[in-house]
Amino acid sequence: MFQTRQRPSLRMRWLMWRARFSIPTLLARVDERKAVSWIAGINGGLAIVVISLFAWLSHAPLVFPALGPTAFILFSAPFSPAAAPRSAILGHWIGMASGLAAWHFITRLSGEAVSLQIQGWPLLCSASLALALASALLIRFSCPHPPACGSALVVALGGVTDWLGLLAMAAAVVLLTFQAVCINRIAGVRVPTWSPG
């Protein structure tokens, strides 16, 4: 009698694929710098594609410059304090709040809305105040996420100052961070789910 070989189940095939292509396995077989560069590039690009798709479908400002450095940190140095979900999410929210506070204060002081179209001392003061406030608060609340200062500047320079836009930015940061945790964990990297471990 001939015995027929059973094909592995879908779950078994998934586990075999994951074991073969997990990040720890890749790091054991390939030069670390080469592996991390591919991991950061592919996963960061994939994460931004997903957010861009949501932005396109919803017509919301979900993609902004500070997301790029955040994606880079989340995938290239996933165990650093800056890559902890707490640091990324709260850091950007602190940055946006600092930018909004600076923008409102300087707008009231100068009598005109601060924006890149209106050069002069209001623009300089709004940007400087937002960055100073964000830097101090990021340290004070133990959220060391440098790209959050970019969020502060986007808001302080008048890029996004309405509540709907700010909520969209905040949601984009949560979506990017959630994607990073999921992608890293699927790839075998046991990143923290909130605070640095």
C-alpha positions in Angstrom: 0.0 0.0 0.0 1.2 3.5 -0.8 0.9 6.1 1.8 -0.2 9.5 0.6 1.7 12.4 2.1 -0.7 15.0 3.6 -0.1 18.6 2.7 0.6 20.7 5.7 -2.3 22.7 7.0 -2.5 26.4 6.3 -1.6 27.2 9.9 1.5 24.9 9.7 2.6 26.5 6.4 2.2 29.9 8.0 4.4 28.8 11.0 7.0 27.3 8.7 7.1 30.5 6.6 7.3 32.7 9.7 10.1 30.6 11.1 12.1 30.8 7.9 11.6 34.5 7.3 11.3 35.9 10.8 13.6 38.8 11.7 15.7 36.8 14.2 16.3 34.1 11.6 17.2 36.6 9.0 19.6 38.3 11.4 21.3 35.0 12.0 21.8 34.3 8.3 22.5 37.8 6.8 24.7 40.7 7.7 22.8 42.7 10.3 23.1 46.1 8.6 21.9 44.7 5.4 18.9 42.9 7.0 17.9 45.9 9.1 18.1 48.2 6.1 15.7 45.9 4.1 13.4 45.5 7.1 13.2 49.2 7.8 12.7 50.1 4.1 10.1 47.5 3.3 8.1 47.7 6.5 8.3 51.5 6.8 7.2 51.9 3.2 4.4 49.4 3.6 3.1 51.2 6.7 3.1 54.6 5.0 1.3 53.0 2.0 -1.5 51.9 4.3 -1.8 55.3 5.9 -1.7 57.0 2.5 -4.5 54.8 1.3 -6.7 55.8 4.3 -5.8 59.4 3.6 -6.7 59.1 -0.1 -10.1 57.4 0.7 -11.0 59.7 3.6 -9.5 63.0 2.2 -8.0 63.6 5.7 -4.5 64.9 6.3 -3.2 61.6 7.6 0.3 61.9 6.0 2.6 64.5 7.3 6.4 64.9 7.4 7.0 63.6 11.0 5.5 60.2 10.1 8.6 59.3 8.0 11.1 59.5 10.9 8.6 57.8 13.2 8.3 54.8 10.8 12.1 54.7 10.5 12.6 54.5 14.3 9.8 52.0 14.8 11.3 49.6 12.3 15.0 50.2 12.5 15.4 50.4 16.3 12.3 48.8 17.6 13.7 48.3 21.2 14.8 51.9 21.7 12.9 54.0 24.1 11.9 56.3 21.2 10.2 53.4 19.5 8.0 52.4 22.4 4.3 52.9 21.4 3.9 55.2 24.5 6.8 57.4 23.3 5.5 57.6 19.7 1.9 58.2 20.4 2.1 60.5 23.5 5.2 62.2 22.0 3.3 63.2 18.8 0.3 64.3 20.8 2.5 66.4 23.1 4.2 67.9 20.0 0.8 68.7 18.4 -0.5 70.3 21.6 2.7 72.3 22.0 2.5 73.5 18.4 -1.2 74.5 18.8 -0.5 76.4 22.0 2.4 78.3 20.4 0.4 79.0 17.3 -2.6 80.4 19.2 -0.4 82.5 21.5 1.6 84.1 18.8 -1.5 84.5 16.5 -3.2 86.5 19.3 -0.1 88.4 20.1 0.6 89.4 16.5 -3.1 89.9 15.5 -2.8 87.7 12.4 -2.7 83.9 11.9 0.8 82.5 11.7 1.5 80.7 8.4 4.4 80.1 6.1 2.9 82.8 3.7 3.4 85.5 6.3 7.1 85.9 7.1 8.5 87.8 10.0 8.8 87.6 13.8 5.4 85.7 14.3 6.7 82.7 12.3 10.0 82.7 14.1 8.5 83.0 17.5 5.8 80.4 16.9 8.2 77.8 15.7 10.7 78.5 18.4 8.2 78.5 21.2 6.6 75.2 19.9 9.9 73.4 19.7 11.0 74.6 23.2 7.7 73.6 24.7 7.6 70.2 23.0 11.2 69.4 23.9 10.7 70.3 27.6 7.4 68.3 27.8 8.8 65.2 26.0 11.5 65.0 28.6 9.2 65.8 31.4 6.7 63.1 30.5 9.4 60.5 29.5 8.3 60.3 25.9 11.7 60.7 24.1 10.4 60.6 20.5 12.4 63.1 18.4 10.0 63.1 15.4 7.3 64.6 17.7 9.1 67.9 17.4 8.3 67.8 13.7 4.6 67.5 14.6 5.0 70.6 16.8 6.5 72.5 13.9 3.8 71.4 11.4 1.2 72.8 13.7 3.1 75.9 14.9 3.8 77.0 11.3 0.1 76.9 10.5 0.1 73.7 8.5 -2.7 72.1 10.5 -4.6 74.1 13.1 -8.2 72.9 12.8 -9.5 70.2 15.2 -10.4 67.8 12.4 -6.9 68.0 11.0 -5.3 67.5 14.4 -7.5 64.5 15.1 -6.5 63.1 11.8 -2.8 63.6 12.6 -3.3 61.9 16.0 -5.1 59.0 14.4 -2.4 58.6 11.8 0.2 58.2 14.6 -1.9 55.6 16.4 -2.4 53.7 13.1 1.3 53.8 12.2 2.3 52.6 15.7 -0.3 49.9 15.8 1.0 48.7 12.4 4.6 48.7 13.6 3.8 46.6 16.7 1.8 44.1 14.6 4.4 43.8 11.8 7.3 43.5 14.2 5.5 40.9 16.3 4.5 38.9 13.2 8.1 39.0 12.1 9.2 37.5 15.4 10.4 40.7 17.1 8.9 40.9 20.6 8.5 44.7 20.8 6.6 46.2 23.8 2.9 46.9 23.4 3.0 50.2 25.3 6.0 51.2 27.5 9.6 50.3 26.9 10.5 47.0 28.5 
